[in-house]
């Protein structure tokens, strides 16, 4: 997947990023910086991309 490709994200995540980005812009952060920070924040919260059950954070009981 090319760096910066956002197709792996859910609509919910994209909406969340938009919301975060607007918050930064309201505080006077330039748009491109706001966008970068918004995605970084979302990645930190969600772990990035869709989690379709493979590998990480799966608990087998």
N, C-alpha and C positions, 0 to 999 in steps of 0.2 A: 504494500500500500504506500503510495507516495506521501511524503511528509506533508502535513497540512490538509490531507484529504479528510473531509468531515463526514463522509458517507457512512462510516461505521457507527455514528452516533444516532441515538433515538431522537424522535421529535421532541420528547420531553426534555432531553439534555440540551438540544438546540435552543428551545424556548428559555431554559434556565440560563444559558450563556448570554442570550440576548438581554435578559433581565439584569444580569451581573454587569454586562457591558454598559448598559444605560446608566446604571448606578455610578460607575466610574466616570462616565462622561458628565454626569450631573455634578460631579466633584471637580470638574475641570481637567480630567485626564484626556489627552488627545485620542482620537478615535482608534487609530491602529494600536496604540498602547493599551487602551481599554479592552480591545478585542483580544489581544495577546494575554492580558491578565485574566480575562473572563474564561478563556479556554484553559489556562493553567489552573484556575480555581476549580473549574468543573472536573478536570482530570484528577485533581487532588481528592475531590469529594467522591467521585464515582469510580475512580481507577481508570477512566478513559475508555471510549468506545463501548460497543455492546458487550455485555457479559452473557454469552450464550452457553454458560454452564461448563465450558471446557477448562480443565486444569485448575488454575488458582482459586482459592477460597471455596472450594467444594468440599463439604464434609461428608465422608462416607461412613455410614454407621452400620 
